[in-house]
Amino acid sequence: MGLFTNDIQTMEDLYLHTLQDIYYAEQQIEKALPKMIEKASAGPLKSGFETHLQETRGQIDRLERVFQTIGESPKAVTCPAIDGIIKEANHIAGDIGDQKVLDAALAAAAQAVEHYEITRYGTLIAWSKELGRHEAADILAQTLAEERATDEKLTQLAETRLNHAA
């Protein structure tokens, strides 16, 4: 099923596709975070990534619950957006020799991921409500709150420490 193709005819199709998209994205983020943890040198950044890895695993579990509540099996569809964000982060991280600059770049890359997730979860919550899937909306809202909190922590860390050090 591709976005903006004949495979998506109804709001239900669009909703399911977007849910499968974020499911894929969370799985890719779970794979990328250990590399980011390894590359980070600032203690708070490293520990923040470790915390977010655990949260991401919980978010994947929540998405599987959402699939269950709507009577679908969990399935991922390729998300070119998250693939691009992660590819760009890996490319930039590979080019930076100064560890302090690398930490600032890693924080910025993580925020790009968070902003994508915030967009997707906000949309899915609105659509869940529109489709009368209030239980799904409540589950997704828990994840959206975590994503916003992570973004705020990254902003604070970057503005008070990482950017200045770089």
C-alpha positions in Angstrom: 0.0 0.0 0.0 1.5 3.3 -1.0 0.5 6.7 0.2 -1.5 8.6 -2.4 -2.1 5.4 -4.5 -5.2 3.5 -5.4 -4.6 1.3 -2.3 -5.8 4.1 -0.1 -9.5 4.8 -0.9 -11.0 5.5 2.5 -10.2 7.1 5.8 -9.9 3.6 7.3 -7.2 2.8 4.7 -5.4 6.0 5.4 -5.5 5.4 9.1 -4.3 1.9 8.9 -1.4 2.9 6.5 -0.3 5.7 8.8 -0.4 3.3 11.8 1.7 0.8 9.8 4.1 3.7 8.9 4.7 4.7 12.5 5.1 1.1 13.5 7.9 0.7 11.0 9.4 4.0 12.1 9.5 3.0 15.7 11.2 -0.3 14.8 13.8 1.6 12.8 14.3 4.0 15.7 14.8 1.1 18.0 17.6 -0.2 15.7 19.2 3.3 15.4 19.3 4.3 19.0 22.0 1.9 20.1 24.3 3.4 17.5 23.5 6.9 18.8 24.2 5.8 22.4 27.5 4.4 21.3 28.5 7.6 19.5 27.3 10.1 22.1 29.9 11.3 24.6 28.0 13.7 26.8 26.6 11.8 29.8 23.2 13.3 29.8 22.8 12.8 26.0 23.9 9.2 26.3 21.6 8.5 29.2 18.7 10.3 27.5 19.2 8.0 24.4 19.2 5.0 26.7 16.0 6.1 28.4 14.4 6.8 25.0 15.4 3.3 23.8 13.4 1.8 26.6 10.5 4.2 25.9 10.6 3.2 22.2 10.2 -0.4 23.1 7.2 0.5 25.2 5.8 2.6 22.3 6.1 -0.4 19.9 4.2 -2.5 22.5 1.5 0.3 22.6 1.2 0.3 18.8 0.7 -3.4 18.9 -2.1 -2.8 21.4 -3.6 -0.2 19.1 -3.6 -2.8 16.2 -5.3 -5.2 18.5 -8.0 -2.7 19.5 -8.9 -2.1 15.9 -8.9 -5.8 15.0 -5.7 -5.7 12.8 -2.5 -7.7 13.0 0.6 -5.5 13.6 2.2 -4.8 10.3 4.8 -2.3 9.2 5.0 -0.5 5.8 8.2 1.2 4.8 8.4 4.8 5.9 10.7 6.7 3.5 10.6 9.7 5.8 12.1 8.0 8.9 14.6 6.1 6.7 15.7 9.5 5.3 16.0 11.1 8.7 18.1 8.2 10.0 20.2 8.0 6.9 21.0 11.7 7.1 21.8 11.4 10.8 24.2 8.5 10.1 25.8 10.4 7.2 26.4 13.6 9.3 27.6 11.6 12.3 30.1 9.8 10.1 31.6 13.1 8.9 32.2 14.8 12.3 35.5 14.3 14.1 35.0 16.7 17.0 33.1 14.8 19.7 31.4 17.9 21.1 30.1 18.9 17.7 29.0 15.3 17.2 27.0 15.4 20.4 25.2 18.6 19.1 24.6 16.9 15.8 23.2 13.7 17.4 20.8 15.8 19.6 19.6 17.7 16.4 19.1 14.4 14.6 17.2 13.0 17.5 14.9 16.0 17.5 14.2 15.5 13.8 13.1 12.0 14.6 11.0 13.3 17.5 9.3 15.9 15.4 8.3 13.3 12.8 6.9 11.1 15.5 5.0 14.0 17.1 3.4 14.8 13.8 2.4 11.2 13.1 1.0 10.6 16.6 -0.9 13.8 16.6 -2.5 12.9 13.3 -3.3 9.4 14.4 -4.9 10.6 17.6 -7.2 13.0 15.7 -8.1 10.3 13.2 -8.7 7.8 16.0 -11.2 10.2 17.5 -12.8 10.9 14.1 -13.2 7.2 13.5 -14.6 6.6 17.0 -11.6 4.7 18.2 -11.2 6.4 21.5 -9.3 3.6 23.2 -6.7 3.8 20.4 -6.6 7.6 20.8 -5.9 7.2 24.5 -3.1 4.7 23.9 -1.5 6.9 21.3 -1.8 9.9 23.5 0.5 8.3 26.1 3.2 7.9 23.4 2.6 11.5 22.1 3.2 12.8 25.7 6.5 10.8 25.8 7.6 12.1 22.4 6.9 15.7 23.4 8.8 15.2 26.7 11.8 13.8 24.9 11.8 16.7 22.5 11.7 19.2 25.4 14.6 17.4 27.1 16.6 17.4 23.9 15.9 21.1 23.5 16.9 21.9 27.0 20.1 19.8 26.8 21.1 21.3 23.5 20.4 24.9 24.5 22.0 24.7 28.0 25.0 22.5 27.2 25.6 20.8 23.9 25.4 23.7 21.5 27.6 25.9 23.6 30.2 23.2 24.1 30.4 22.6 20.3 
